[in-house]
């Protein structure tokens, strides 16, 4: 299956056409939800479909979540100096593998990857800013707003997150405990602007969370 058959609306037309032109007929890789993605030092992955979580481990054994890689975004060990540096599929994902030499030899590809890396940088800075909120409930509201923008899907019922995060994963993103996240999500549901659908995905009203 080629990238062309997997392109989604979240991937820009120019970016999609560039990849189709440069890598027409190239096979892609399918990784099941929950599986770790093996990364090599000289390779970059581009997400065609699904969501990937990047993480590291602190000396005490706690997991530090670094970000969520959404469709069209690149990731791989060339972009990080962290050890360990791990990638896990949060959903079933489809990936394209690109060697770093191919990027160096293609100015068009390098320029397009730069634009997608800017998206990742913006997400990283947003996560850093969220961590600066003193109140945990404010951190959680801001994180949910970011998730709505990154992986939200518009439905007749509201905006539904396309990825199902555990309370522990959410806690890791905002530096709190799973118990606190569970309590706050229950409070948010009681306030009426958030719910959980039949598949356990978070569902929100269309109002910006900053106005709630």
C-alpha positions as CSV (number, residue, x, y, z in Angstrom):
1,X,0.0,0.0,0.0
2,X,1.4,3.4,-0.9
3,X,1.2,6.7,0.9
4,X,-1.3,8.0,-1.7
5,X,-3.8,5.4,-0.6
6,X,-3.4,6.4,3.1
7,X,-3.4,10.3,2.9
8,X,-5.9,12.0,5.2
9,X,-7.4,15.4,5.4
10,X,-5.0,16.5,8.1
11,X,-2.1,16.2,5.6
12,X,-1.5,19.3,3.5
13,X,-2.0,18.9,-0.3
14,X,1.5,20.1,-1.1
15,X,3.1,17.8,1.4
16,X,1.1,14.8,0.2
17,X,1.8,15.5,-3.4
18,X,5.5,15.8,-2.7
19,X,5.7,12.5,-0.9
20,X,3.7,10.8,-3.6
21,X,6.1,12.2,-6.2
22,X,9.3,11.3,-4.4
23,X,8.2,7.9,-3.0
24,X,5.7,6.6,-5.5
25,X,5.1,2.9,-5.0
26,X,7.1,2.7,-1.7
27,X,5.8,0.3,0.8
28,X,4.7,1.6,4.2
29,X,4.8,0.0,7.6
30,X,1.8,-0.8,9.8
31,X,2.3,-0.9,13.6
32,X,-0.5,-2.1,15.9
33,X,-1.7,0.0,18.8
34,X,0.4,-0.5,21.9
35,X,3.5,-1.7,20.1
36,X,6.9,0.0,20.3
37,X,8.4,1.3,17.1
38,X,12.0,0.3,16.6
39,X,14.0,3.4,15.5
40,X,17.4,3.4,13.8
41,X,20.1,6.2,14.1
42,X,19.9,7.2,10.4
43,X,16.2,6.8,9.7
44,X,13.2,9.1,10.0
45,X,9.6,8.0,10.2
46,X,6.7,10.0,8.8
47,X,3.3,9.3,10.2
48,X,0.8,8.6,7.4
49,X,-2.1,7.6,9.7
50,X,-2.6,7.3,13.5
51,X,-0.8,8.8,16.5
52,X,2.6,8.0,18.0
53,X,3.7,8.8,21.5
54,X,7.3,9.8,22.2
55,X,8.7,9.2,25.7
56,X,11.7,8.8,27.9
57,X,12.4,7.4,31.3
58,X,13.6,9.4,34.4
59,X,16.2,7.9,36.7
60,X,13.4,7.0,39.2
61,X,11.7,4.9,36.5
62,X,8.9,7.3,35.8
63,X,7.9,7.8,32.2
64,X,8.3,11.3,30.7
65,X,6.0,11.9,27.8
66,X,7.6,14.2,25.2
67,X,4.8,14.7,22.7
68,X,2.3,13.2,20.3
69,X,3.2,12.7,16.7
70,X,0.2,13.2,14.5
71,X,-0.4,12.5,10.7
72,X,2.3,14.1,8.5
73,X,4.7,14.7,11.3
74,X,8.2,13.2,11.3
75,X,10.0,11.6,14.2
76,X,13.1,9.5,14.9
77,X,16.4,9.3,16.8
78,X,18.1,12.0,14.5
79,X,15.8,14.5,16.2
80,X,16.7,13.7,19.8
81,X,19.7,13.3,22.1
82,X,17.7,11.6,24.9
83,X,18.5,8.1,26.1
84,X,16.2,6.2,26.3
85,X,14.1,7.7,23.5
86,X,11.0,5.6,22.8
87,X,8.1,5.6,20.4
88,X,4.9,3.7,20.9
89,X,1.8,3.5,18.7
90,X,-1.2,5.0,20.6
91,X,-3.4,3.8,17.8
92,X,-2.9,1.5,14.8
93,X,-0.4,3.6,12.8
94,X,0.9,3.6,9.2
95,X,4.5,4.9,8.8
96,X,6.8,5.8,6.0
97,X,10.5,5.2,6.6
98,X,13.0,7.7,5.1
99,X,16.8,7.5,5.3
100,X,18.5,10.7,6.5
101,X,20.6,10.7,3.3
102,X,17.5,11.0,1.2
103,X,16.5,14.1,3.1
104,X,20.0,15.6,2.7
105,X,19.8,15.0,-1.1
106,X,16.3,16.4,-1.6
107,X,16.0,20.2,-0.8
108,X,12.2,19.9,-1.5
109,X,11.8,17.1,1.1
110,X,14.0,18.9,3.6
111,X,12.0,22.1,3.3
112,X,8.7,20.3,3.8
113,X,10.0,18.3,6.8
114,X,11.1,21.6,8.3
115,X,7.6,22.9,8.1
116,X,6.3,19.8,9.9
117,X,9.1,20.0,12.5
118,X,7.8,23.6,13.2
119,X,4.5,22.0,14.1
120,X,6.2,19.7,16.5
121,X,8.2,22.6,18.0
122,X,5.0,24.5,18.5
123,X,3.4,21.5,20.3
124,X,6.5,21.1,22.5
125,X,6.5,24.8,23.5
126,X,2.8,24.5,24.3
127,X,3.4,21.5,26.5
128,X,6.2,23.5,28.3
129,X,3.8,26.4,28.8
130,X,1.1,24.1,30.2
131,X,3.5,22.8,32.7
132,X,4.0,26.3,34.1
133,X,0.3,26.6,35.2
134,X,0.2,26.3,39.0
135,X,-3.3,24.8,39.3
136,X,-3.5,21.2,38.1
137,X,-7.1,21.8,36.7
138,X,-5.8,24.6,34.6
139,X,-3.0,22.4,33.2
140,X,-5.5,19.7,32.4
141,X,-7.9,22.1,30.6
142,X,-5.1,23.5,28.5
143,X,-3.9,20.0,27.6
144,X,-7.4,18.9,26.6
145,X,-7.6,22.1,24.4
146,X,-4.3,21.1,22.8
147,X,-5.4,17.6,22.2
148,X,-8.6,18.9,20.6
149,X,-6.6,20.8,18.1
150,X,-4.1,18.0,17.4
151,X,-6.2,14.9,17.3
152,X,-9.8,16.2,17.5
153,X,-12.4,15.1,15.0
154,X,-15.6,17.0,14.4
155,X,-18.7,14.9,14.9
156,X,-22.4,15.7,15.2
157,X,-22.0,15.3,19.0
158,X,-19.0,17.5,19.3
159,X,-15.2,17.2,19.0
160,X,-14.0,13.7,19.6
161,X,-10.4,12.8,20.3
162,X,-9.3,10.2,17.7
163,X,-6.9,8.6,20.2
164,X,-7.8,7.1,23.6
165,X,-5.4,8.2,26.3
166,X,-5.2,6.5,29.7
167,X,-5.5,8.6,32.8
168,X,-1.9,7.7,33.5
169,X,-0.7,9.0,30.1
170,X,-2.6,12.3,30.7
171,X,-1.1,12.6,34.1
172,X,2.4,12.2,32.6
173,X,1.7,15.0,30.2
174,X,0.8,17.5,32.9
175,X,3.0,16.3,35.8
176,X,0.4,15.0,38.2
177,X,-1.0,11.7,39.4
178,X,-3.5,9.3,37.8
179,X,-5.9,9.7,40.7
180,X,-5.9,13.5,40.3
181,X,-6.7,13.2,36.6
182,X,-9.5,10.8,37.2
183,X,-11.0,13.1,39.8
184,X,-10.8,16.2,37.6
185,X,-12.2,14.4,34.5
186,X,-15.1,13.4,36.6
187,X,-15.6,17.0,37.6
188,X,-15.4,18.2,34.0
189,X,-18.0,15.7,33.0
190,X,-20.3,16.9,35.8
191,X,-19.9,20.4,34.4
192,X,-21.4,19.2,31.2
193,X,-18.8,20.3,28.6
194,X,-17.0,17.0,28.4
195,X,-18.2,13.4,28.1
196,X,-17.0,9.9,27.2
197,X,-18.5,8.1,24.2
198,X,-19.3,4.4,23.9
199,X,-15.8,3.6,22.8
200,X,-14.2,5.4,25.8
201,X,-13.0,8.4,23.7
202,X,-13.2,11.9,25.2
203,X,-15.9,14.1,23.6
204,X,-16.1,17.9,24.0
205,X,-18.5,20.7,23.1
206,X,-17.5,23.0,20.3
207,X,-16.6,25.9,22.7
208,X,-12.9,26.7,23.3
209,X,-12.0,25.3,26.7
210,X,-10.5,28.7,27.6
211,X,-14.1,30.0,27.7
212,X,-15.3,27.3,30.0
